[in-house]
Amino acid sequence: MLEDIREKSQGLTAKIILGLIILTFAVAGVGSYSSSVDTSVATVNGEPISLQAFNKAYQAQRSRMEQQFGGMFDTLSNDENYMANFRQGVLDSLINEKLIDQNSEALAIRVSDLRLKETIRNMPEFQIDGVFDNNRYLAIINQAGFFQSSNFRDYLRVEMTRRQLSQALVNTEFNLPYQEKLQLALQNQTRDIRFATISAQQFKATIQLTDEEVNNYYLANQARFENKEQVKVDYISLNVADIAKDIKVTDEALTKYYQENLASFTEVEQRRISHILIEFTDGNVDDDAAKTQAQAVLSRLEQGEDFAELAKEVSHDSYSGENGGDLEWLDPGVMEETFDQAALALVNVGDMSPLVTTSFGYHILLLTDYKAEAVQDFSEVQAELRLKLSNEQAQDTFFTLQQEMARISFEFPDSLEDAAAEVNVAIQTSPWLLSRGNSVPFDQAKVIEAAFSEMVLHDNMNSDLIEVNDDLVLVLRLNTYQAANIKPLTEVAAQIKDILVNQKATEQAQQTVDALLADFKAGTDISTRLTALNTSFVSKDKVARYSPVIDQSISRAAFVLPHPVNGVVSASTVALSNGDLAIIEVTGVDVSESAANPNLAQQQTSQLAQSAYQSFVNSLKVDATITRKQLSEQMSVY
């Protein structure tokens, strides 16, 4: 049979069919490799904002919030609506940055290498005793996640470019004298007030609750009394940074790498060229008129006329001509060969070429600046190389160990001890983990998914190897599991009663205060009724807008009320921060002039500048094409 098949497959028809099959697989294969999944979270004028960039910004902003608000942020993070707005705010910031970057590019805003270098060397974070220290520089940017100095330079260049544009906007703002005078009058205004504070606590004694009310509240708000599903896991981890600490790179290895990669530490010679172009007429390379004109220009230059002025006057390259013919720093190969050869022949600044012919026309070149080839000394890059090589070796070791860790934890799925011994790491235990709001690295969706997976929870097996990021992997195993449940009514009844009593007491207090205010505005004396409520009016003269003497809720309400006039009571009620309520009356307003604030003009200008900058960003949005994708919680935890 095989012989028969082989004979039949030798025919022309069979070969054609076989060729078509091979072509089909080849095309399908190329298509599968060339296609990619779009993981962007938004596009701004066709430029994507990647999921990776979003996650990085999200984690950075979340860390700042956690440092600022501590445990309060954990409470906020459990609110799905709050976190949805939080994620949207991060995306809005990235969109604004993308718009600014695009506008900076359109305006040709640049940060030179020299300025970048000077900025880094002058940053106090990288100095010891006022002098730049390269080792400190490398250590700090490494801690910040920049393992190559070029990555930090690129990041800083983007930030400085954005700052150039923002400073160009905000530095043009100014305030007018009348604005300063008006603001000063409002800031220094004082008010004479009187207020009576009514405690809501005194109404609690009259509150009667039924078991039915408590039970109804419990049934309607069970989510408030839920113990969420949580798990505690044992885990082992491999981290590139930990491996790198134990790797010693020899001086011989550093020297060898430096010599073998000398080109990476070499800045090639550069030439800054200006030119004057006289184009061929209708593309005619034998254009005698163009050549005659170019020779006339060359003669004028040889007689001492200024190259830049002549470029503005006669060059057919209008773009460079407006800048005196400047083409900036030219890299070899960008222009035609004849142009490059003529440029390379210019050695000294001020040297000028004879006529140079290209497919565009006749050029006259002028060397305006020159940078000789520069090689970084080994001592300058030694610390950076040591870090680079140790990380590279650590990455190799990390890759080998993680394969072993995956293999052993899979072959012995009922324990982490074998895998831990194989890769020489300790078994650790996590804190209680919820479906969200955990600390690093358990805030990652893939880690949470594994911790609550069937394999870990129900099969009681080791998890698969989890690649948290390029430098960290984990394997998990169940330690303790607690299912979600609703706390029994007996456990939360006292809490519910407190909630309901406070609510009803506040409602009664509010009704009482509203009735008192209505009578007070009608001209009725309420002193006796206030005494019955264990309170009375307290007078305060010349209260400032942000007075520390009284509750801020009272002072804010007082400065919202209108100026008192004859026959009209200027009064209102306000809820205080401790749950009490107050009746407030403004009895007088002092608008006398005060000493000028020397910082007020600067403060107003700063406020105007911030407003102008936001208006500028908003104007960019009007003309931009912005596409957003739906942000899910999972998108912000990888």
C-alpha positions as CSV (number, residue, x, y, z in Angstrom):
1,M,0.0,0.0,0.0
2,L,2.8,2.5,1.0
3,E,4.5,1.7,-2.3
4,D,1.3,2.5,-4.2
5,I,0.8,5.8,-2.4
6,R,4.4,6.8,-3.1
7,E,4.0,6.1,-6.8
8,K,0.8,8.0,-7.1
9,S,2.2,11.0,-5.2
10,Q,4.9,11.5,-7.9
11,G,2.4,12.7,-10.5
12,L,2.1,16.3,-11.7
13,T,-1.5,16.6,-10.3
14,A,-0.5,15.3,-6.9
15,K,2.4,17.7,-6.7
16,I,0.2,20.7,-7.6
17,I,-2.3,19.7,-4.9
18,L,0.5,19.2,-2.4
19,G,1.9,22.6,-3.3
20,L,-1.5,24.2,-2.7
21,I,-1.8,22.5,0.7
22,I,1.7,23.7,1.7
23,L,0.9,27.3,0.5
24,T,-2.3,27.3,2.5
25,F,-0.5,26.2,5.7
26,A,2.2,28.8,5.0
27,V,-0.2,31.6,4.6
28,A,-2.2,30.6,7.6
29,G,1.0,30.3,9.6
30,V,2.2,33.7,8.6
31,G,-1.2,35.2,9.4
32,S,-1.3,33.6,12.8
33,Y,2.1,35.0,13.6
34,S,1.5,38.5,12.2
35,S,-1.9,39.0,13.8
36,S,-1.9,40.3,17.4
37,V,-4.5,41.0,20.0
38,D,-5.3,44.6,20.7
39,T,-4.9,45.0,24.5
40,S,-5.0,48.8,24.5
41,V,-7.4,50.6,26.9
42,A,-7.8,53.7,24.7
43,T,-6.6,55.4,21.6
44,V,-5.8,59.0,21.2
45,N,-5.7,60.3,17.6
46,G,-4.8,56.7,16.5
47,E,-2.1,56.2,19.1
48,P,-2.9,53.4,21.6
49,I,-2.6,53.6,25.4
50,S,-1.5,50.1,26.4
51,L,-2.9,48.0,29.2
52,Q,0.6,47.8,30.6
53,A,0.9,51.6,30.8
54,F,-2.5,51.8,32.4
55,N,-1.7,49.1,35.0
56,K,1.6,50.8,35.8
57,A,-0.2,54.2,36.3
58,Y,-3.0,52.5,38.2
59,Q,-0.7,50.8,40.7
60,A,1.4,53.9,41.2
61,Q,-1.7,56.0,41.9
62,R,-3.1,53.3,44.2
63,S,0.1,53.2,46.2
64,R,0.0,56.9,46.6
65,M,-3.5,56.8,47.9
66,E,-2.7,53.9,50.3
67,Q,0.2,55.9,51.7
68,Q,-1.9,59.0,52.1
69,F,-5.1,57.5,53.5
70,G,-3.8,54.2,55.1
71,G,-6.6,51.9,56.2
72,M,-9.3,54.3,55.0
73,F,-8.4,53.6,51.4
74,D,-9.0,49.9,52.0
75,T,-12.6,50.8,53.0
76,L,-12.9,53.0,49.9
77,S,-11.5,50.2,47.6
78,N,-14.3,47.9,48.6
79,D,-16.8,50.3,47.0
80,E,-17.2,49.2,43.4
81,N,-18.5,52.6,42.2
82,Y,-15.6,54.4,43.8
83,M,-13.0,52.1,42.3
84,A,-14.7,52.4,38.9
85,N,-14.3,56.2,39.1
86,F,-10.8,55.7,40.4
87,R,-9.8,53.6,37.3
88,Q,-11.5,56.1,35.0
89,G,-9.5,59.0,36.6
90,V,-6.3,57.2,36.0
91,L,-7.3,56.6,32.3
92,D,-8.2,60.3,32.0
93,S,-4.8,61.3,33.2
94,L,-3.1,59.0,30.7
95,I,-5.2,60.5,27.9
96,N,-4.3,64.0,28.9
97,E,-0.6,63.0,28.9
98,K,-0.9,61.5,25.4
99,L,-2.5,64.7,24.1
100,I,0.2,66.8,25.6
101,D,2.9,64.5,24.1
102,Q,1.3,64.7,20.7
103,N,1.0,68.5,20.9
104,S,4.7,68.8,22.1
105,E,5.7,66.7,19.0
106,A,3.6,68.9,16.7
107,L,5.3,72.0,18.2
108,A,8.7,70.4,17.8
109,I,9.5,70.8,21.5
110,R,12.7,69.0,22.3
111,V,15.0,68.4,25.2
112,S,18.7,68.2,24.2
113,D,21.0,65.5,25.5
114,L,23.2,68.1,27.1
115,R,20.3,69.6,29.1
116,L,19.2,66.1,30.1
117,K,22.6,65.3,31.3
118,E,22.9,68.5,33.2
119,T,19.5,68.0,34.9
120,I,20.5,64.5,36.1
121,R,23.9,65.7,37.4
122,N,22.2,68.6,39.3
123,M,19.5,66.5,40.9
124,P,20.2,66.5,44.7
125,E,18.9,62.9,44.9
126,F,22.0,61.7,43.0
127,Q,24.6,63.8,44.9
128,I,26.8,63.1,47.8
129,D,28.2,66.3,49.5
130,G,26.9,68.3,46.6
131,V,28.7,66.3,44.0
132,F,27.0,63.9,41.5
133,D,27.8,60.3,42.4
134,N,27.3,57.7,39.6
135,N,26.9,54.7,41.9
136,R,24.2,56.5,43.9
137,Y,22.5,57.4,40.7
138,L,22.4,53.8,39.4
139,A,21.3,52.5,42.8
140,I,18.4,54.9,43.1
141,I,17.0,54.5,39.6
142,N,17.4,50.7,40.0
143,Q,15.2,50.9,43.1
144,A,12.7,52.9,41.1
145,G,12.5,50.1,38.5
146,F,14.8,51.6,35.9
147,F,17.4,48.8,35.4
148,Q,19.0,50.6,32.5
149,S,20.1,54.2,32.8
150,S,18.8,54.8,29.2
151,N,15.3,53.9,30.4
152,F,15.5,56.6,33.1
153,R,16.8,59.1,30.6
154,D,13.9,58.4,28.2
155,Y,11.4,58.7,31.1
156,L,13.0,62.0,32.2
157,R,13.1,63.4,28.7
158,V,9.3,62.8,28.3
159,E,8.6,64.5,31.7
160,M,10.8,67.5,30.8
161,T,9.2,67.9,27.4
162,R,5.8,67.9,29.1
163,R,7.0,70.4,31.6
164,Q,8.3,72.7,28.9
165,L,4.9,72.9,27.3
166,S,3.0,73.3,30.6
167,Q,5.5,76.0,31.8
168,A,5.0,77.9,28.5
169,L,1.3,78.0,29.3
170,V,1.3,78.8,33.0
171,N,4.1,81.4,32.9
172,T,2.1,83.6,30.6
173,E,-0.8,84.0,33.1
174,F,-1.1,87.1,35.3
175,N,-3.7,88.7,37.6
176,L,-5.1,92.2,37.5
177,P,-5.1,94.6,40.4
178,Y,-8.9,94.6,40.8
179,Q,-8.9,90.8,41.1
180,E,-6.3,90.9,43.8
181,K,-8.3,93.6,45.7
182,L,-11.6,91.7,45.4
183,Q,-10.0,88.5,46.5
184,L,-8.3,90.2,49.4
185,A,-11.5,91.8,50.6
186,L,-13.3,88.4,50.5
187,Q,-10.4,86.6,52.3
188,N,-10.2,89.3,55.1
189,Q,-14.0,89.6,55.6
190,T,-15.2,88.8,59.0
191,R,-18.8,88.2,60.3
192,D,-20.6,88.6,63.6
193,I,-22.6,85.5,64.2
194,R,-24.6,83.7,66.9
195,F,-25.5,80.0,66.9
196,A,-27.2,77.4,69.0
197,T,-26.1,73.8,68.9
198,I,-28.8,71.1,69.4
199,S,-27.5,67.7,70.4
200,A,-29.1,64.8,68.6
201,Q,-28.1,62.5,71.5
202,Q,-30.9,63.9,73.7
203,F,-33.5,62.5,71.4
204,K,-32.3,58.9,71.7
205,A,-34.0,58.4,75.1
206,T,-37.5,58.7,73.5
207,I,-36.7,56.3,70.6
208,Q,-38.5,53.0,70.8
209,L,-37.6,50.2,68.4
210,T,-39.5,47.0,67.5
211,D,-38.1,43.7,66.7
212,E,-39.8,44.0,63.3
213,E,-37.9,47.2,62.5
214,V,-34.6,45.5,63.4
215,N,-35.3,42.4,61.4
216,N,-36.5,44.5,58.4
217,Y,-33.2,46.5,58.4
218,Y,-31.2,43.3,58.7
219,L,-33.0,41.7,55.7
220,A,-32.7,44.9,53.6
221,N,-29.0,45.4,54.3
222,Q,-27.5,42.0,54.5
223,A,-24.5,43.0,52.4
224,R,-23.4,45.2,55.3
225,F,-23.2,42.2,57.6
226,E,-21.5,39.7,55.2
227,N,-18.2,37.9,56.0
228,K,-16.7,37.8,52.5
229,E,-15.1,34.6,51.2
230,Q,-11.4,34.6,52.1
231,V,-8.4,32.3,52.0
232,K,-5.0,32.0,53.5
233,V,-2.3,30.3,51.4
234,D,1.2,28.9,51.8
235,Y,3.4,29.9,49.0
236,I,7.0,29.8,47.6
237,S,8.4,32.6,45.4
238,L,11.3,33.2,43.2
239,N,12.5,36.8,42.6
240,V,15.2,38.0,40.2
241,A,16.2,40.8,42.6
242,D,16.9,38.3,45.4
243,I,18.9,36.1,43.1
244,A,20.9,39.0,41.8
245,K,22.1,39.9,45.3
246,D,24.1,36.6,45.5
247,I,25.7,37.0,42.1
248,K,29.3,38.3,42.0
249,V,30.5,39.7,38.7
250,T,34.3,39.7,38.4
251,D,36.3,42.6,37.1
252,E,37.6,40.4,34.3
253,A,34.0,39.7,33.1
254,L,33.2,43.4,33.2
255,T,36.3,44.3,31.2
256,K,35.6,41.6,28.6
257,Y,32.0,42.8,28.2
258,Y,33.1,46.4,27.8
259,Q,35.7,45.5,25.2
260,E,33.4,43.3,23.2
261,N,30.6,45.9,23.2
262,L,32.7,49.0,22.8
263,A,30.4,50.3,20.1
264,S,27.7,50.6,22.7
265,F,29.8,53.0,24.7
266,T,30.9,55.1,21.7
267,E,29.3,58.2,20.4
268,V,30.1,58.5,16.7
269,E,31.3,61.8,15.3
270,Q,28.5,64.2,14.3
271,R,28.3,67.1,12.0
272,R,25.7,69.9,12.1
273,I,25.2,71.1,8.5
274,S,23.4,74.1,7.0
275,H,22.7,74.1,3.3
276,I,21.4,76.3,0.5
277,L,19.5,74.4,-2.2
278,I,18.9,75.5,-5.8
279,E,16.4,73.1,-7.3
280,F,16.4,71.8,-10.8
281,T,13.7,73.2,-13.0
282,D,11.0,70.5,-13.6
283,G,13.5,67.9,-12.3
284,N,15.9,68.5,-15.2
285,V,19.3,67.4,-14.0
286,D,21.0,69.1,-16.9
287,D,19.5,72.4,-15.9
288,D,22.1,75.0,-16.8
289,A,20.1,77.9,-15.3
290,A,20.0,76.2,-11.9
291,K,23.7,75.6,-12.0
292,T,24.4,79.2,-13.0
293,Q,22.2,80.4,-10.1
294,A,23.9,78.1,-7.6
295,Q,27.4,79.3,-8.8
296,A,26.3,82.9,-8.3
297,V,25.2,82.1,-4.8
298,L,28.5,80.4,-4.1
299,S,30.4,83.4,-5.4
300,R,28.4,85.7,-3.1
301,L,29.3,83.5,-0.1
302,E,33.0,83.4,-1.1
303,Q,32.9,87.2,-1.2
304,G,31.8,87.2,2.5
305,E,28.0,87.4,2.5
306,D,26.3,85.8,5.5
307,F,25.4,82.1,4.9
308,A,22.2,82.2,7.1
309,E,20.9,85.4,5.6
310,L,21.5,84.2,2.0
311,A,19.8,80.9,2.8
312,K,16.7,82.8,3.9
313,E,16.8,84.8,0.7
314,V,17.5,82.3,-2.0
315,S,17.3,78.7,-0.7
316,H,14.5,76.6,-2.3
317,D,14.4,74.5,0.9
318,S,12.0,77.0,2.5
319,Y,11.8,75.0,5.8
320,S,15.5,75.0,6.6
321,G,15.9,78.4,4.9
322,E,13.8,80.0,7.6
323,N,16.4,78.8,10.1
324,G,19.4,80.0,8.1
325,G,19.7,76.7,6.2
326,D,20.1,74.6,9.4
327,L,19.6,70.9,9.0
328,E,20.6,70.1,12.6
329,W,22.8,67.1,13.4
330,L,22.8,64.7,10.4
331,D,23.3,61.0,10.7
332,P,25.1,59.2,7.8
333,G,22.8,57.6,5.3
334,V,19.9,60.0,5.7
335,M,20.9,62.1,2.7
336,E,22.1,61.0,-0.7
337,E,25.6,59.6,-1.0
338,T,27.0,62.7,-2.8
339,F,25.6,64.9,0.0
340,D,27.0,62.6,2.7
341,Q,30.5,62.5,1.1
342,A,30.6,66.3,0.8
343,A,29.5,66.7,4.4
344,L,32.1,64.3,5.7
345,A,34.8,66.2,3.8
346,L,34.1,69.3,6.0
347,V,36.5,69.1,8.9
348,N,36.6,72.5,10.6
349,V,33.6,74.5,11.8
350,G,33.0,77.2,9.1
351,D,34.2,75.0,6.3
352,M,32.1,75.4,3.1
353,S,31.7,72.9,0.3
354,P,31.8,73.5,-3.5
355,L,28.6,72.8,-5.4
356,V,27.1,69.4,-4.5
357,T,24.7,67.7,-6.9
358,T,21.9,65.5,-5.8
359,S,18.6,64.5,-7.4
360,F,17.0,67.6,-5.9
361,G,19.4,70.1,-7.3
362,Y,22.6,72.0,-6.3
363,H,23.6,72.3,-2.7
364,I,26.1,74.4,-0.9
365,L,27.0,73.0,2.5
366,L,28.4,74.7,5.6
367,L,29.7,72.9,8.7
368,T,28.3,74.8,11.7
369,D,29.2,72.5,14.6
370,Y,31.2,69.3,15.1
371,K,31.3,66.6,17.7
372,A,34.3,64.2,17.7
373,E,33.9,60.6,18.4
374,A,33.7,60.0,22.2
375,V,34.2,56.8,24.0
376,Q,32.9,56.4,27.6
377,D,35.7,55.4,29.9
378,F,35.4,52.0,31.6
379,S,35.3,53.6,35.0
380,E,32.2,55.7,34.0
381,V,30.2,52.6,33.1
382,Q,31.6,50.0,35.4
383,A,28.8,50.3,38.0
384,E,26.1,50.2,35.4
385,L,27.8,47.2,33.7
386,R,28.0,45.3,37.0
387,L,24.3,45.8,37.6
388,K,23.5,44.8,34.0
389,L,25.6,41.6,34.1
390,S,24.4,40.6,37.5
391,N,20.8,41.0,36.4
392,E,21.4,39.1,33.2
393,Q,23.0,36.2,35.1
394,A,20.1,36.4,37.6
395,Q,17.6,36.2,34.8
396,D,19.3,33.1,33.5
397,T,19.3,31.5,36.9
398,F,15.8,32.6,37.5
399,F,14.6,31.0,34.3
400,T,16.3,27.7,35.2
401,L,15.0,27.7,38.8
402,Q,11.4,28.6,37.8
403,Q,11.3,25.6,35.5
404,E,12.5,23.3,38.3
405,M,10.0,24.9,40.7
406,A,7.2,24.3,38.2
407,R,8.3,20.7,37.6
408,I,8.7,19.7,41.2
409,S,5.5,21.4,42.5
410,F,3.6,19.6,39.7
411,E,5.2,16.2,40.3
412,F,4.6,16.5,44.0
413,P,1.3,18.3,44.2
414,D,0.5,17.5,47.8
415,S,3.2,19.6,49.3
416,L,5.4,22.7,48.7
417,E,8.4,21.3,50.6
418,D,10.0,19.4,47.8
419,A,9.9,22.4,45.4
420,A,11.1,24.8,48.1
421,A,14.1,22.5,48.9
422,E,14.9,22.2,45.2
423,V,15.2,25.9,44.6
424,N,16.3,26.8,48.1
425,V,13.5,29.1,49.2
426,A,11.4,29.2,52.3
427,I,7.7,28.4,52.5
428,Q,5.7,31.5,53.5
429,T,2.1,32.1,54.6
430,S,0.0,34.9,53.2
431,P,-2.4,37.1,55.2
432,W,-6.1,36.6,54.7
433,L,-6.9,37.2,51.0
434,L,-10.1,38.6,49.6
435,S,-11.2,38.8,46.0
436,R,-9.8,42.4,45.9
437,G,-8.0,44.9,48.0
438,N,-5.0,42.7,48.9
439,S,-1.4,43.8,49.4
440,V,1.3,43.2,46.8
441,P,1.8,40.6,45.2
442,F,-1.6,39.3,46.1
443,D,-3.3,42.2,44.5
444,Q,-2.7,40.6,41.1
445,A,-5.8,39.0,39.4
446,K,-3.9,35.9,38.3
447,V,-2.7,35.3,41.9
448,I,-6.2,35.8,43.3
449,E,-7.6,33.5,40.6
450,A,-5.2,30.8,41.5
451,A,-5.8,31.2,45.3
452,F,-9.6,30.7,44.8
453,S,-9.3,28.0,42.1
454,E,-10.8,24.6,42.2
455,M,-7.3,23.1,42.1
456,V,-6.2,24.9,45.3
457,L,-9.5,25.1,47.3
458,H,-11.2,21.8,46.5
459,D,-8.5,19.5,45.1
460,N,-6.0,20.6,47.8
461,M,-3.2,20.6,45.2
462,N,-0.4,23.0,44.5
463,S,-1.3,25.8,42.0
464,D,0.4,26.0,38.7
465,L,3.4,28.3,38.5
466,I,2.1,31.9,38.5
467,E,4.2,34.5,36.6
468,V,3.3,37.6,38.5
469,N,5.7,39.6,36.3
470,D,8.9,39.1,34.4
471,D,10.9,39.0,37.7
472,L,8.6,37.2,40.1
473,V,6.9,33.8,40.1
474,L,4.8,32.1,42.8
475,V,3.3,28.7,43.6
476,L,0.4,28.6,46.1
477,R,-1.1,25.9,48.3
478,L,-4.2,26.1,50.6
479,N,-3.6,26.9,54.2
480,T,-7.1,27.9,55.5
481,Y,-10.4,28.7,53.7
482,Q,-13.4,30.6,55.0
483,A,-16.5,30.6,53.0
484,A,-18.7,33.7,52.6
485,N,-21.5,33.9,55.0
486,I,-24.0,36.4,56.5
487,K,-23.5,37.1,60.2
488,P,-26.5,35.9,62.2
489,L,-29.0,38.5,63.4
490,T,-28.1,37.8,67.0
491,E,-24.5,38.9,66.3
492,V,-25.4,42.2,64.7
493,A,-28.7,43.1,66.4
494,A,-27.0,45.6,68.8
495,Q,-25.2,47.2,65.9
496,I,-28.5,47.6,63.9
497,K,-30.2,49.1,67.0
498,D,-27.5,51.7,67.3
499,I,-27.8,52.5,63.6
500,L,-31.6,52.9,63.8
501,V,-31.6,54.8,67.0
502,N,-29.1,57.3,65.6
503,Q,-31.1,57.7,62.4
504,K,-34.4,58.3,64.2
505,A,-32.7,60.7,66.7
506,T,-31.2,62.7,63.8
507,E,-34.5,62.8,62.1
508,Q,-36.3,64.1,65.2
509,A,-33.5,66.6,65.8
510,Q,-33.8,67.8,62.2
511,Q,-37.5,68.3,62.4
512,T,-37.1,70.2,65.7
513,V,-34.4,72.5,64.3
514,D,-36.4,73.1,61.1
515,A,-39.4,74.2,63.1
516,L,-37.3,76.4,65.3
517,L,-35.7,78.1,62.3
518,A,-39.1,78.8,60.7
519,D,-40.3,80.5,63.9
520,F,-37.0,82.3,64.3
521,K,-37.2,83.8,60.8
522,A,-40.8,84.8,61.5
523,G,-39.7,86.9,64.4
524,T,-40.7,84.6,67.2
525,D,-38.5,84.4,70.4
526,I,-37.2,80.8,70.6
527,S,-35.0,81.3,73.7
528,T,-37.3,79.3,76.0
529,R,-37.5,76.4,73.6
530,L,-33.7,76.4,73.2
531,T,-33.3,76.2,77.0
532,A,-35.6,73.2,77.1
533,L,-33.3,71.6,74.6
534,N,-30.3,72.3,76.9
535,T,-28.8,74.9,74.6
536,S,-28.8,78.7,73.9
537,F,-27.4,81.2,71.4
538,V,-23.6,81.8,71.6
539,S,-22.4,85.0,70.0
540,K,-19.0,85.3,68.2
541,D,-17.8,88.6,66.8
542,K,-15.4,89.0,63.8
543,V,-15.3,85.3,62.9
544,A,-12.9,84.7,60.0
545,R,-13.8,82.6,57.0
546,Y,-11.5,79.7,58.2
547,S,-11.7,80.3,61.9
548,P,-10.2,77.5,64.1
549,V,-12.3,78.7,67.1
550,I,-15.6,77.2,65.9
551,D,-16.7,74.1,64.0
552,Q,-15.8,74.5,60.3
553,S,-19.4,73.5,59.3
554,I,-20.7,76.6,61.2
555,S,-18.2,79.0,59.7
556,R,-18.8,77.7,56.2
557,A,-22.5,78.1,56.6
558,A,-22.1,81.6,58.0
559,F,-20.2,82.8,55.0
560,V,-22.8,81.4,52.6
561,L,-25.6,83.3,54.2
562,P,-26.5,86.8,52.7
563,H,-25.7,90.0,54.4
564,P,-28.3,90.9,57.0
565,V,-30.7,93.7,56.2
566,N,-33.3,95.5,58.2
567,G,-36.4,93.4,58.8
568,V,-34.9,90.2,57.4
569,V,-33.2,87.5,59.5
570,S,-30.1,85.9,57.8
571,A,-30.2,82.4,59.3
572,S,-30.0,78.7,58.4
573,T,-29.4,75.3,59.9
574,V,-26.3,73.1,59.4
575,A,-25.3,69.5,60.4
576,L,-22.1,69.4,62.3
577,S,-19.3,66.8,61.9
578,N,-20.2,65.1,65.2
579,G,-23.8,64.5,64.2
580,D,-25.3,67.5,66.1
581,L,-27.3,70.3,64.4
582,A,-27.1,74.1,64.7
583,I,-29.1,77.2,64.0
584,I,-26.8,80.0,62.7
585,E,-27.6,83.7,62.3
586,V,-25.3,86.3,60.7
587,T,-25.8,89.6,62.6
588,G,-23.1,91.7,60.9
589,V,-20.5,91.8,58.2
590,D,-17.1,93.6,58.4
591,V,-15.8,94.6,55.0
592,S,-13.0,96.9,56.2
593,E,-9.8,96.9,54.2
594,S,-6.9,95.0,55.6
595,A,-3.1,94.9,54.9
596,A,-2.3,93.4,51.5
597,N,-1.1,89.9,51.3
598,P,2.3,89.8,49.5
599,N,1.7,86.2,48.3
600,L,-1.9,86.8,47.1
601,A,-0.9,87.9,43.6
602,Q,1.3,84.8,43.2
603,Q,-1.5,82.5,44.5
604,Q,-4.1,84.0,42.1
605,T,-1.7,83.7,39.2
606,S,-1.1,80.1,40.1
607,Q,-4.9,79.4,40.2
608,L,-5.3,81.2,36.8
609,A,-2.4,79.2,35.4
610,Q,-4.0,75.9,36.5
611,S,-7.2,76.9,35.0
612,A,-5.5,77.9,31.7
613,Y,-3.7,74.7,31.5
614,Q,-6.8,72.6,32.1
615,S,-8.6,74.7,29.4
616,F,-5.7,74.0,27.0
617,V,-6.0,70.3,27.6
618,N,-9.8,70.5,27.1
619,S,-9.3,72.3,23.8
620,L,-7.0,69.5,22.7
621,K,-9.8,67.0,23.5
622,V,-12.3,68.9,21.4
623,D,-10.2,68.4,18.2
624,A,-9.0,64.9,19.2
625,T,-10.4,61.5,18.3
626,I,-10.5,59.6,21.5
627,T,-11.7,56.0,21.9
628,R,-12.1,54.5,25.3
629,K,-12.6,50.8,26.2
630,Q,-14.7,49.6,29.1
631,L,-12.4,49.3,32.1
632,S,-13.0,46.2,34.2
633,E,-11.6,45.6,37.7
634,Q,-9.5,42.7,36.3
635,M,-7.8,45.1,33.9
636,S,-6.3,47.0,36.8
637,V,-4.9,44.2,38.9
638,Y,-2.5,42.4,36.5
